[in-house]
């Protein structure tokens, strides 16, 4: 199974350090619109090529994260903390990888729109 993914046009490429065991599908106002399914990694452990030269960010809500998308095709690739601290993590959108990777993980449903609790 490939741990390499990219945005639609290939300007932003991602390489995971390992396959995730779980992922999160969130229903917050942003995630439900982008359709992202998130795997979490320690900040700096995912190789992101083409960033920042081919990306732009969007900051919303409590202003702790920046959502990163390709400047050319607009596909959301990952998010990063605005102020990285020791032990910080970032989220990688698994929809940018071959479908088999996403099919191999347990996807947990998270209620980011209301309760901030897992629904499963």
Protein Blocks (a to p, Z undefined) as FASTA:
>chain_A
ZZbdcdfkopaccddfbdcfbdcddfbfklmmnopacddddehiaccehiaklgccddeh
jopaccdddfklopafbdcdfbdcehiacdddfklpcfklmmmpccddddfklnopafZZ
